[in-house]
Amino acid sequence: MKEKLSFKSYVLVGSLLFGLFFDAGNLIFPVQMGQLSGSNTLPSTIGFLITGVGLPLLGVISAALAQSDSLYDLAQPVGRNYSIFFTCLLYLTIGSLFAIPRTATVAFEVSLNDCSVF
């Protein structure tokens, strides 16, 4: 990519990266982790930073270094069938298999779980 990004593109990429790193779990989990860790706060914080920040950052860096145009192109060197399967599986995992049920569960646990109606 040789062209210079506009300010609008920087804002878009920045908001996408913010959404990648700061999701519903990263809002609630650190507080609960701090409560449960007791005197082991430092090891639990290091573990959270590695898994919650380090691994997604490694994924962003590796995707940027690959310089592919799409997820299909990223998986294409392995094989055509694999790239179709991997792309479909990843889109399902991101959306309907894990993210939507997890977000709904977190919202229920935080807001409605203590209500006597449910």
C-alpha positions in Angstrom: 0.0 0.0 0.0 1.9 3.0 -1.3 -0.9 5.6 -1.0 -1.2 7.9 2.0 -4.3 7.4 4.2 -6.7 10.2 4.7 -7.8 11.4 8.2 -11.1 9.6 7.7 -9.3 6.3 7.0 -7.1 6.7 10.1 -10.2 7.3 12.3 -11.9 4.2 10.7 -8.9 2.0 11.3 -8.4 3.3 14.8 -12.1 2.6 15.7 -11.8 -0.9 14.2 -8.7 -1.6 16.3 -10.4 -0.2 19.4 -13.3 -2.5 18.8 -10.9 -5.4 18.4 -9.1 -4.9 21.6 -11.9 -3.5 23.8 -15.0 -5.8 23.7 -17.6 -6.7 26.2 -15.3 -9.2 28.0 -12.5 -6.6 28.4 -14.9 -4.3 30.1 -16.1 -6.8 32.7 -13.4 -9.4 33.0 -10.5 -7.3 34.4 -12.6 -6.1 37.3 -13.7 -9.7 38.2 -10.2 -10.9 37.7 -8.9 -8.3 40.1 -11.5 -9.4 42.7 -10.7 -13.1 42.4 -6.9 -12.8 42.1 -6.4 -11.6 45.7 -2.7 -11.3 46.3 -1.8 -12.8 42.9 -2.7 -9.6 41.0 0.6 -9.3 39.1 0.5 -12.8 37.5 -3.2 -12.5 36.6 -2.6 -9.0 35.1 0.4 -10.3 33.0 -1.7 -13.3 31.8 -4.6 -11.1 30.9 -2.3 -8.7 29.0 -0.7 -11.6 27.1 -4.0 -13.2 26.1 -6.2 -10.1 25.9 -3.9 -7.7 24.2 -0.7 -9.5 23.1 -2.4 -12.2 21.0 -4.8 -9.9 19.2 -1.9 -7.4 18.6 0.2 -10.3 17.1 -2.7 -11.2 14.8 -3.0 -7.6 13.6 0.7 -7.4 13.0 0.9 -10.7 11.1 -2.2 -9.7 9.0 -0.5 -6.4 8.1 2.8 -8.1 7.2 1.0 -10.6 4.9 -0.4 -7.7 2.8 -3.3 -9.8 1.4 -6.4 -8.3 0.1 -8.9 -10.6 1.9 -9.1 -13.4 4.3 -9.5 -15.8 1.4 -6.2 -14.6 -0.1 -4.6 -14.9 3.4 -5.4 -18.6 3.5 -4.9 -19.3 -0.2 -1.3 -20.6 0.0 -2.5 -23.6 2.0 -5.1 -24.6 -0.6 -8.4 -23.5 -2.2 -10.6 -25.8 -0.2 -8.9 -24.9 3.0 -9.3 -21.2 2.3 -13.0 -21.5 1.6 -13.5 -23.7 4.7 -11.3 -21.4 6.9 -13.0 -18.2 5.7 -16.6 -19.6 6.3 -15.6 -21.0 9.7 -14.0 -17.8 10.9 -17.0 -15.7 9.8 -19.3 -18.0 11.6 -17.1 -18.0 14.7 -16.9 -14.2 14.8 -20.6 -13.8 14.5 -23.3 -16.3 15.1 -21.4 -19.1 16.9 -19.5 -17.3 19.7 -19.7 -13.5 19.7 -23.5 -12.9 19.6 -24.3 -15.6 22.3 -21.4 -14.3 24.5 -22.5 -10.7 24.2 -26.1 -11.6 25.1 -24.9 -13.7 28.0 -22.8 -10.9 29.4 -25.6 -8.4 29.0 -28.0 -10.8 30.8 -25.5 -11.5 33.7 -24.8 -7.8 34.3 -28.3 -6.4 34.0 -31.1 -9.0 34.4 -29.7 -11.9 36.4 -30.6 -10.5 39.8 -34.1 -9.6 38.8 -36.8 -11.7 40.5 -38.8 -11.8 37.3 -36.3 -14.1 35.6 
